[in-house]
Amino acid sequence: LNLALIGVFIFIGAEQEWQGAQLKAMLRRVPVWAALVRGSVALSPGDMLSRAIDVTLRSGQTDFAVFDRGYLVGVLTREDVARAFQRYGPHVLVERVMRTDFPVARASETLLDLQRKMQASGSSAISVIERGRFLGLVTLEGIQNALRLFPTRRWRPGEIWM
């Protein structure tokens, strides 16, 4: 009985390791732009948190880029909104609760690169910049959608479609 139980645990461990390797291989194949959220609402530092909440309720958008005079100055994630709402309520300024130390990715990077940046920064949204231009955000939901839509597509190195 003990040997059978050990065998089951070894099998389960091997299965999980194989699935992890498969996911890593898939993340390595899919470029960041495939998970890019385009056309999202941006906030300004002077907006109230209530604006982010209103946009979320109307459209489902949960992560926001924050711009000041055309420059990307911060990111407000779903977690940031929830934490700020609990702590300050809806009338706090975005500039008080946004992240200013946010990670940035290029559209030509892979989702594996992005996953590593997300883990290192603890952020669930990453700004994508190409040639100094903001292209959009990549969120965990965007990554999940990209993996569902493009699970087997082979991308050419440097291929960018926008």
Residue, then its C-alpha position, 0 to 999 in steps of 0.5 A: l500500500n505504501l509503495a502504491l501511494i508513493g507511486v501515485f505521488i510520483f505520478i502526480g508530481a511528474e504530471q504537474e512538472w510536465q504541465g508546467a513545462q508545457l505552459k512555459a513552452m507556450l509562453r515562450r512562443v506567444p509574443v506580448w502583443a497577442a495579449l495586449v489590451r487595446g482601447s482601454v480607458a486611461l486615467s490622470p493623476g487628478d482623477m478620483l478613484s471613483r472614475a476607475i470604479d465607474v469604468t470597471l462597472r460599465s466596461g469590465q476594465t480593471d487595470f488602468a494606465v495613468f497619464d499626465r500631459g501625455y506621459l505614462v506616470g503610473v499604473l492602477t491595478r485591480e488590486d490597487v483599486a480594491r485596496a485604495f477603496q477599502r482604505y480611503g473610499p472612492h474620493v481619493l486621488v489616483e495619484r495617491v494610490m497609483r503605482t509609480d514603479f511599474p514594469v514595462a515590456r516591449a511588444s516584441e517580447t514573449l509572454l514568458d518574459l512578461q511572466r517573469k517581470m510580473q513575478a519580479s514586480g508583483s504587478s498584475a498589469i504591465s505597460v507595453i511601450e514600443r519606440g517610446r509609444f504606449l501601446g497598451l496594458v497586458t493583464l493576467e486576463g489578457i495572457q489567459n485569452a492569448l493562450r486560449l486563442f493562440p495555443t499552437r501558432r508558431w510566431r516568427p522572431g520579431e513578428i509584430w501584428m497590431 
